[in-house]
Amino acid sequence: MTVTAPSQSPQVRQGSARHGTGFWLIAAVFAISMAFSAVPTPLYPLYQQQDGFSPFTVTVVFAVYAVGVVTSLLLAGHVSDWVGRKRVLLPALALEAVAAVLFLLWPALPGLLIARFVTGLGVGMITATATAYLLELHVAHRPHAGRGRFELISAAANLGGLGTGTLVAGALAQFVDAPLRTPYLVFLVLLALSAVAVAATPETVVAPAVAPRYRPQRIRVAAADRLGYAVAAAGAFAGFAVFGLFTSLAPSFVAGSLHHPGRLLAGVVVFLVFGAAAATQAGSTLLSPAHRFTAGLAAEAAGLVVLGAGMHLSSLALFLLGGAVAGGGAGLLFKSAVGAVAAMAEPAVRGEALAGLFLIAYLGLIGPALGLGIATHFLPATTAMLWFSGVLLVLLGVTAVSSRVPGPARRKAAPEGPAQA
């Protein structure tokens, strides 16, 4: 996911070459962290064979991860604004390393659930912190440049990292021994190197003389244009619902209903979705905010239609094509949603408004995937996923109609467009 930097900009030293090196180090750390969070996705069919999971159990495992992310966002997503980026990133990387050890030592269902929750806690701390850190390092290194480099690299590290993690894990599981161990060993080493990279990067936050009193991140619709906020939130929900489908049930569906059980293929399927999302986010900088949002709605809807055709015809090629198109649309929708909310909220409450958006987005990640898992108890997997696509198409249609209703904040922001995510 892509987030905006905090509304209160920290003080940084500008023009340092160390900040330029640090920018690329933190980008690599961000990508590795997100990649690790996606490692179990192509391995779920193997866990199912080992322990006899049902598809619903897979969605529960996935939902536990998302609950960890939301919990972490609420409790620690904003703390780095006053304690510093490094003091949040290092414990977050330690949490991911603990999760890797749990995956290695406890591959049964209880261990998998705990490891996924711990992974989510780490990711929730890393996502907002690393994105803000990248922006600050970029500004410190190139104080007079635009944000183009930051936007491109942060999107690639975030969603591109998620896609790369599934691809690497699927390849390792396909071609090396111990498929439920080797991927975690590889990423445990990469996480250790990431901690070294964070330690070597200059801090960008000057701690206040008196630390603010801690409180969890508040969630509120902190925007004058409530309909505009609801439209943005619906777009984020719909986009994350596609991500939830492909990071929970899609690999098992490809292995079962489509009869393609290859472990590498399971990674490729998810990589296409997140890779397309990252590519469209990075390539949409020349589009106006309104055109980007419309393009996201249209692309996700078209992708869902093609995806449904692939499921109905048991065509892997159509399924992959539909996933890539829908993923590209989801990336545009989320980038548009974050930019719109950042623009319509007042600076003093921008973090709270974005926190509310992220919460709704993660409900989109959890809810539909859990609903699909329950539906597969009573319906064939293909039928359940076709219903899923149909419900999302209705949501996209309602969102498209609602986005045409004028609102004061949207009219005000129209000439310049919202801040970029």
N, C-alpha and C positions, 0 to 999 in steps of 0.2 A: 504494500500500500504506500501511497505517497502522501506526505503531510507537509504542512507549511511550518516555517520556523516560528518560534514564539513571538508574541507581539512586542515584548520588551526586549530589544536587542542588547546583548551583552557587549561589553567593551572588549575590543581585540586590537592587537598590534598589527598594523598594516604593512604590506610590502615585503614580508619575510619569505625567503625561499623555503624555509622550514614549513611554513603554512602550505605552500604548494605541494611539497612532498607529503605532508600530512593529509592533504585533500585526497590524494590517491591511495594512501594507506587506509584511511577510514572508508573510502569507497570499497576497497577490497574486503575490509572487515565486515561491512554492511552486507555485501554480496555473500560472503561465506556464512554469516549468521543466518540469513534468510534461506540459503541453500540447505543448511543443516536442518532447518525446520521442516523442509519438504522431503527429507530422505525417506521417511517411512511410507510415503504415498505409493510408490511402485512396489513396495514390499508387502502391502496389505494382503494380496492373494496368497503369499507364502505364509503369512501369519494365519490366514484362514485355514490353509491346508494343515498346518502344524497343530492348531488348537481347535479346529472345527467351528470357527466363527460363523455367525450369520451375517448377511449384509447390514442388518441393523446394528450389530455389535461394532462393525467398522465405523458406522456413522457416529456411534457413541464415543469411540476412541477419538475421532476427529473433533467432535463437539467439545470434549474435555480440553483439547488443545486450544480451541477458540475461547473457552471460558477462562483459561489461563491468561491469554492475551488481554481480554477485556479486564480481568482483575488487575493485571499489571498496569494497564493504561490508567485505570482509575486511581491506583494507589501510588504509582511511581512515574507515570509518563511525563509529569511536569516538574519533577524534583531537580532535574539537571539544570534548570534555569537558575538555581541559586547555589547548588553544591558543586556544579561543574560537570562537563560532559564525560570526562574520563572516570570520575567517581561513580557514575552510573553504568557506563559501558563495561568496565572491568567486572563488577559483580554480575552483570547480565551475561557476559561471556562465561563466567564461572558457573552460572546456572545451566547454560547450554552444555558445558562440559560434564556437569553432574548428570544431566539427562542422557548424554552419550554413554556414560558409564552404566546407567540403569538399563539402557537398551542392550548393552553388551552382557551384563550379568544377570538380568532378569527378563528373559524374552517371553515369559508367560503373560497372560492377559492383565493381571494386576500390575505387573511391572510396566507393561506397555501403557496403561492408563496413567500411572504416576509419571512416567517419563514424558508423556505428551503434555501433561499439565505443567511440568517444570519447564519444558521447552517453550510453552506459551508464555509463562512468566518472563523468561528471558527475552523473547521476541517483543513483548509489549514494552519492555524497557528500552530495547535497542531501536525500534522503528522510529519513534519520535526523536529520540536523542541523537541518533546517527544522522538523521535528515537535517536537524538543526545544526549539528556539528559541521556537516558538509557545506551548508550555506555560509556559515561563519568563516570557515577555512578558505572558501572561495573568495569571499569579500576581502579577507585579510591579505590573500595572495594577489588578487587582481581588484583593487579597490575601485577602479574606474570602469570595469567591464560590466556587461549585462549579466543576467542570470542564466543565459543559455547553457553554459557548460554545467552549472549546478543542476538544472532541470533534467538535462540529458543523462548525466551520470547517476543522479539519485534515482531516476526511474529505472535505469538499467540495473543498478545494484539491487533495487527492491524487488520488482516483479521478475526481472531477468535472473536474479539470484534464486528465486523460488523455482523457476523453470529449470535452471541449470542443476539445482539440487536433485530434482527427480530424474533428470537425464543421467547424471553421474551415478546416482544410486542404482538406477536400472541397469546401466552398463556394468557396474561392478558386480551386481547380483547375477547378471547373465554370464559373465566371462571369468569370474574368479571363484575360489572356494569360499565356503562359509558365507552365503549371501546375506544372512541375518546378522553377521558380525563385521565383515570387512568394511562396508560403507561407514559404519560408526567409528571404526578404528581410524580410517582415513580422515574423517572430519574431526575426530578428537585431536589429531595432530594439527590440523588447520586452525582449530579454535585456540590451541596453545600459541601458535604463531600469531594469531590475531591479537591476543592479549599483549604480546611483545610489541606489535605495531601500534596499538593504542597507547602503551606506555611511552613510546618514542615520539608521539605526536604532541605538539604544543597545545596547551589548554586555551580555550577561547572565552571562557566565562570568568569574570572577576567576582569572587564571592563577596556578597554585601557585608558590611561591618556588623550588622545585626541580622542573623538569619531569620527569615519569615517563620511564623508559627506554622507547623505542618498541618495540612488538612488534605483529605483526598480530593482529587479533581472533581469539581462540581459539573454536573450535566444539566444544561438548560438550553432552550431554544433562544439563544441570545441574538436575535435578529429582528429588525422591524418588519421585514417582509416574510411573514410566517408561511404564506403559500409558496414563495420562492424557496424557503428553507425546506418545506415538505417535498417540493419537486426535486431538489438536490438530494435529499435523503432517500427518496424513492429510487432515484438513479443509482445511488451508491448501494442500496439494498439489492437491486436487480443485478448490478455488476458482481457483487460479492456472492450472490446466489449461484452464478455460473462458476466462479472460482471454487465454491464449496462443493458443487457437483463433481468437478474434475479432481479435486484433492481428496475426495472421500470414496464415492462409488464407481467413478468412471473406470479405473483400472480393473476392478473386479468385473464390471460389465463387459469390457473388452475381452477379458480372459474367458468369461462364461458365455454370455449370450452371443457374442460375436466370434467366439471360438479362436481367439488369438492370444494364447497364454504367455507369450514371450515376456521376460522381465524387462528387457531393454525397451520393448514396445510400450510397456506400461509407463515407463519414464518419458518416452517420446510423446505420448498422448498429452500428458500434463505440460511438458515443455512447450508444445505448440501453443497451448492456451496462454500461458504466462509470457512466452516469448512474443506472441502477437500483441498482448496487452502492453508490454514494455515498448515494443516497436511503435505502436500507434501513439502512445503517450509521447515518446520522443519525437515523432514525426509530425505532431499536430500543432507545433508552435505557431505556424503561420495562419491557422484557422482562428476566426473570431470565437469567443466563448459560446455564443448561441449556435454557430455552425458546428462547433466541436460536439456540443451536447446532442444536437439533432443527428449528427453522423453516428454518435455512439448508440443512440436509440435504434437507428435504422440498421446498423451493423449487427448489434446483438439480436435484434428481431430476425434478420435474414439468417444469421448463423443458427438460431434455434430452429428455424424451418428446415434448413439443410441437415442439422443434427437429427431432427425428428425423422426426416426421410431416410437418413443413414440407419437409424435404429429400426424403423419399420421394414426396410429392405435388407437388413443385416449386412450393410455395406460398410466396411471399415474405412474406405476412402472417403465416402460422404460424411461419416462420423468425424473423421479427422478434420476435414474441410470445415464442417459446421462448427467444430470446437474452436478452430483457429479464428474464424470470422466472429463468432460470439465472444471469444476472449479479447479480440481487438476492440470490439464495441464496448465491452466491460471496462477495459482500460481507459477509453475515452470518457465514459460516463463517470468513473471515479475521479479522474483528473478534473473534469468539469465541476463535479460536485464540491470538491475541496476548494477549487478556485472561487466558485460562487459564494460559498459560505464564508470564506475568508474575506471576500469583498463586501458582503452585506452586513457583517457583524462589526460593531465598534471595536477599535483596537484593545480596549480594556477587557473585553469579554470574548475576544476572538478564540482564545484557547478553549474556553468552555463551549463555545459554539461548535468548534471542530471536534471536541471530545464527544459531544452529543451525536455528531455525524458519524464518527468512528464506531460508536456503540450501535447505532442503527445498522451500519454496514456489517458489523460482526453478527448481528442478529440475522442478517441475510445469509451470512456464511453458515450459521448454525441451524436456524429453523428449517429452511427447505431441505437441507441434507438429512436432518433427523426425520422430517416428514417422509422423505423418500425411503429411508430405512424402514420405517413403520409400514409404509405402503407395500414394500416388497414381501412382507409377511402374508399379505392377502391377495396380491396381484403379481402377475409375471413382471420381471424387471423391466422389460421393454414397455409394457403398458404403463407402469408407474412413472418411467422417465418421460414418456410422451405426455402424460398428464402434467408433469413438472414443467415441461416446455410450454404447454398450453397456458398454464397459470402465469408463467413469466411473461408470455406474449400479451396477456390481458393487462398485467401490471405496466408493461412498457407502453401499451396503447393509452392507458389512463394517464401515465406520466407525460406522454407527448401532448395530449389534449390540455392537461393542466399547465404545462409550460407555456402555452399560448395565451394564458390569462395574464394581462398586464399587472404589474405590481410596482409600488413606488420605488423600492430599492433597486429593482431590476431596471427600471427606466433610468434611474440616476446613474447606474453603473454601465449602461449600454454603450456610450461613446468610447470609453476606454477599455471596458471589459474587466472581469475580475482578476484579482491577483493570480499568478500562475502557481499551480501546486508544485 
